[in-house]
Each structure stands twice: as structure tokens, then as C-alpha cells.
């Protein structure tokens, strides 16, 4: 199982603020969404990468000393499903395919 690391990239002359999500199998860059807070932006980027790679499951997220975040799968699912998300605690458990959080939200991804 792979962990996903997300990192904030500040705006440049050519690109706006963004989050890069990467793991051993690939990477994706997601524009910063000003409607979301910092943790939600990192989770949205990790969600986008995990979904593109077909990584379904229950995940936990935490931050590292360099201000990047790491997202690790606790329990892998073989197929997408409508799970629930636990919003409590410093390390939040989230389901990569938690439809009520991200599906259909243009502002989330």
C-alpha cells in the first residue's frame, strides 16, 4: 500500500496557488480552492490522486514537520462505495470515495 504526500506550492508568474499530491505510482497538481481550508485542500488533492489510481479505502491524514501532509490507507476496499467520514480528532479518518463530501462538488476538486 502506498502513502500519498501533499504539499502546498505558492503562486508563481505562470501558476496560481496549488497542491501537489504524489506517491510511488504518480502525481497530480490541483489548484488551490479558496472555499476550503488548508487541510481540506490537502485532502481534496489526495482524494483526486487516489481516485485516479483506483485506491479506494479508509484513510487517515496528518501533517509533517515540513508543512506537507501525508495520507495513509488504513483499510483498503476492492471497489468504490458510499462510506461515512469521521470528522473528529487531529488525524481525521476519511473515505476516499465519500460521496457526500466530494462528489458533485465542483468547488472541492
Secondary structure as GFF3:
##gff-version 3
##sequence-region A 1 109
A	DSSP	beta_strand	3	9	.	.	.	ID=ss1
A	DSSP	beta_strand	18	23	.	.	.	ID=ss2
A	DSSP	beta_strand	26	31	.	.	.	ID=ss3
A	DSSP	alpha_helix	38	53	.	.	.	ID=ss4
A	DSSP	beta_strand	56	63	.	.	.	ID=ss5
A	DSSP	beta_strand	69	77	.	.	.	ID=ss6
A	DSSP	beta_strand	93	95	.	.	.	ID=ss7
A	DSSP	alpha_helix	99	102	.	.	.	ID=ss8
###
